[in-house]
Amino acid sequence: MPAVLTVDPRSGVPIYQQIVEQIKRSAALGVLQNGEQLPTVKQLALDLTVNPNTVARAYRDLERDGVIETAPGRGSFVKGDGAATATKAAASDVTRRAVETSVREAKAMGLTREDVRRLIDAVLDRWFPEER
């Protein structure tokens, strides 16, 4: 697996969720290819120095979301069939969480809904100028 996963126990985000988001992001960006084998639960737990149950939970969530499939005795693989839909949903999910974090921080700093809307519109105009 070429993608390097890292976890930050102090981030406030559960470790299993960090693993899920990183694998979804890697699949959405094409870093993980369809059919590519993921490390075993035990190996990834050793690599990240986390409890194997944490990795197992992440893999279960990824399988439920249609991002990976697990074959008993063979391992876990990035899902090949229907992966375009799953990776688009995964990219949307990861982006939604990032936007939620940003909006929550803006609100905590005292910005109003309209302030945040103007900021988001400015960012959208910068990154999607052709769609104005």
BELTA-V209113 format. One record per residue. N is the residue number from 1. RES is the residue in one letter. PHI is phi as a letter, one per 30 degrees, with the letter a starting at -180 (* if undefined). OMEGA is omega as a letter, one per 40 degrees, with the letter a starting at -180 (none if undefined). Layout:
<<N | RES | PHI | OMEGA> <N | RES | PHI | OMEGA>>
//
This chain:
<<1 | M | * | a> <2 | P | d | a> <3 | A | d | i> <4 | V | c | i> <5 | L | c | i> <6 | T | b | i> <7 | V | b | i> <8 | D | b | a> <9 | P | d | a> <10 | R | c | a> <11 | S | d | a> <12 | G | i | i> <13 | V | c | i> <14 | P | e | a> <15 | I | d | a> <16 | Y | d | a> <17 | Q | d | i> <18 | Q | d | i> <19 | I | d | i> <20 | V | e | a> <21 | E | d | a> <22 | Q | d | i> <23 | I | d | i> <24 | K | d | a> <25 | R | d | a> <26 | S | d | i> <27 | A | d | a> <28 | A | d | a> <29 | L | d | i> <30 | G | i | i> <31 | V | d | i> <32 | L | c | a> <33 | Q | d | i> <34 | N | e | i> <35 | G | i | a> <36 | E | d | a> <37 | Q | d | i> <38 | L | d | i> <39 | P | d | i> <40 | T | d | i> <41 | V | e | a> <42 | K | d | a> <43 | Q | d | a> <44 | L | d | i> <45 | A | d | i> <46 | L | d | a> <47 | D | d | a> <48 | L | c | a> <49 | T | h | i> <50 | V | b | i> <51 | N | d | i> <52 | P | e | i> <53 | N | d | i> <54 | T | d | i> <55 | V | d | i> <56 | A | d | i> <57 | R | d | i> <58 | A | d | i> <59 | Y | d | i> <60 | R | d | i> <61 | D | d | i> <62 | L | d | i> <63 | E | d | i> <64 | R | d | a> <65 | D | d | i> <66 | G | i | a> <67 | V | d | i> <68 | I | b | i> <69 | E | b | a> <70 | T | c | i> <71 | A | c | a> <72 | P | e | a> <73 | G | i | a> <74 | R | c | i> <75 | G | k | a> <76 | S | c | a> <77 | F | b | i> <78 | V | d | a> <79 | K | d | a> <80 | G | d | a> <81 | D | d | a> <82 | G | i | a> <83 | A | d | a> <84 | A | d | i> <85 | T | d | a> <86 | A | d | a> <87 | T | d | i> <88 | K | d | i> <89 | A | d | i> <90 | A | d | i> <91 | A | d | i> <92 | S | d | a> <93 | D | d | i> <94 | V | d | i> <95 | T | d | i> <96 | R | e | i> <97 | R | d | i> <98 | A | d | i> <99 | V | d | i> <100 | E | e | i> <101 | T | d | a> <102 | S | d | a> <103 | V | d | i> <104 | R | d | i> <105 | E | d | i> <106 | A | d | i> <107 | K | d | i> <108 | A | d | i> <109 | M | d | i> <110 | G | j | i> <111 | L | d | i> <112 | T | d | i> <113 | R | e | a> <114 | E | d | i> <115 | D | e | a> <116 | V | d | i> <117 | R | e | i> <118 | R | d | i> <119 | L | d | a> <120 | I | d | i> <121 | D | d | i> <122 | A | d | i> <123 | V | d | i> <124 | L | d | i> <125 | D | d | i> <126 | R | d | a> <127 | W | c | i> <128 | F | b | a> <129 | P | d | a> <130 | E | d | a> <131 | E | c | a> <132 | R | d | none>>
//
